[in-house]
Amino acid sequence: MLQTLTFPLIGGLLGLGYYKLIGCSSGSCPITSSPYASILYGIFLGILLAA
């Protein structure tokens, strides 16, 4: 149960960190152009890893 909650949380934080540190200056990158997209992508990867 704890793994199911922590992996998506960590994934979301890593997605936000990826957006802040690397990001996309031109705005044409589909995942890193928006912090919401980066966070959702990280959460999705966390869910996949927790399963």
Secondary structure, DSSP 8 states (H G I E B T S, - for coil): -HHHHHHHHHHHHHHHHHHHHT--SSS--TTTTSHHHHHHHHHHHHHHHH-
